[in-house]
Amino acid sequence: MTCPDCHNPLPDLALVCPACLLKRNESAVYEQQLVFLVSVVKGRYSLKTAVIGRVRHIWMFGERVTRTWCGDDITRAHKRGVLAWDELEKHDVCTKCRIEVRRAAQEAVAA
């Protein structure tokens, strides 16, 4: 049997297409980020950070979200911190995280 939306084969006994479910989940997480980023830009919230290796990454918002803006996963072993929006350029932050969070913030503020 194949998925009616993406036409990928469905695993045996699957009720939903895993690829489509993952895509919808990622879309919902991203939409949630936009809501929080408006408050971050206005100075009401700070960005959460995690140090992975020797690089400081920006953590995505969400109760069960353990991913950075560049796609790395965060575990309990990683050192955590916070960063104000106006300090984003002052600290050594992952370049990809910085680019992605700025792009999303521009989208959030424009909406």
C-alpha distance (Angstrom), angle and dihedral (degrees) to the residues before:
residue distance angle dihedral
M1 . . .
T2 3.81 . .
C3 3.79 133.6 .
P4 3.81 111.2 -98.3
D5 3.83 90.9 -142.5
C6 3.82 106.4 43.2
H7 3.82 98.8 14.0
N8 3.81 92.9 -132.0
P9 3.80 116.7 143.3
L10 3.81 113.3 -96.4
P11 3.80 118.9 -129.4
D12 3.78 116.5 -114.1
L13 3.83 112.8 -80.6
A14 3.83 92.2 8.8
L15 3.78 115.8 146.3
V16 3.80 94.3 -166.9
C17 3.77 136.0 23.9
P18 3.84 108.7 -95.8
A19 3.82 92.4 -149.1
C20 3.82 93.6 51.7
L21 3.81 91.8 44.1
L22 3.80 91.0 52.6
K23 3.81 91.1 48.3
R24 3.82 92.1 51.1
N25 3.81 90.8 46.8
E26 3.81 92.7 51.0
S27 3.80 90.2 48.1
A28 3.82 91.5 51.7
V29 3.82 92.3 48.2
Y30 3.81 90.3 50.6
E31 3.81 92.4 49.7
Q32 3.81 88.8 51.6
Q33 3.81 89.5 53.3
L34 3.79 91.7 57.7
V35 3.80 92.2 57.0
F36 3.80 92.5 53.0
L37 3.80 95.1 41.5
V38 3.81 92.0 61.9
S39 3.81 87.9 59.5
V40 3.82 91.5 45.3
V41 3.80 92.1 53.3
K42 3.82 90.0 48.9
G43 3.81 90.0 52.4
R44 3.81 97.6 -112.3
Y45 3.81 94.9 114.1
S46 3.79 135.1 26.6
L47 3.76 128.0 -134.2
K48 3.79 115.5 -104.0
T49 3.79 115.4 -129.1
A50 3.78 137.3 -166.5
V51 3.78 128.7 -167.1
I52 3.79 111.3 -131.9
G53 3.77 112.0 -177.5
R54 3.78 101.6 -31.9
V55 3.79 96.1 -37.6
R56 3.81 125.9 97.7
H57 3.81 111.2 -134.6
I58 3.81 130.6 -168.9
W59 3.78 112.5 -116.6
M60 3.80 119.2 -139.4
F61 3.81 116.9 -120.2
G62 3.78 122.0 -107.8
E63 3.77 139.7 96.9
R64 3.80 95.4 -104.2
V65 3.79 99.7 21.1
T66 3.81 110.7 119.7
R67 3.78 99.1 170.8
T68 3.78 134.3 102.3
W69 3.79 125.9 -134.9
C70 3.80 90.1 -101.9
G71 3.81 91.6 53.3
D72 3.81 101.7 -102.8
D73 3.80 118.3 139.0
I74 3.80 121.5 -121.0
T75 3.79 123.1 -141.6
R76 3.79 132.8 -174.5
A77 3.81 89.0 -97.6
H78 3.81 93.5 66.9
K79 3.80 118.3 96.1
R80 3.80 111.3 -116.5
G81 3.78 133.0 -150.6
V82 3.79 144.9 150.5
L83 3.77 133.2 -110.1
A84 3.81 129.4 -165.7
W85 3.80 116.9 -129.8
D86 3.80 93.3 -115.7
E87 3.83 90.2 53.9
L88 3.80 94.2 56.1
E89 3.81 94.3 102.1
K90 3.82 94.9 39.9
H91 3.79 97.3 64.4
D92 3.78 133.2 61.3
V93 3.80 98.9 -100.3
C94 3.81 127.5 164.8
T95 3.80 106.3 -85.5
K96 3.80 94.5 -137.1
C97 3.83 91.6 49.2
R98 3.81 90.5 49.9
I99 3.81 93.1 49.1
E100 3.82 94.1 46.3
V101 3.80 95.8 46.1
R102 3.82 92.1 47.5
R103 3.82 91.2 49.3
A104 3.81 91.8 49.2
A105 3.82 91.9 45.7
Q106 3.80 90.7 53.3
E107 3.80 89.0 50.9
A108 3.82 91.4 47.6
V109 3.79 95.1 49.3
A110 3.82 92.4 45.5
A111 3.82 92.2 52.8
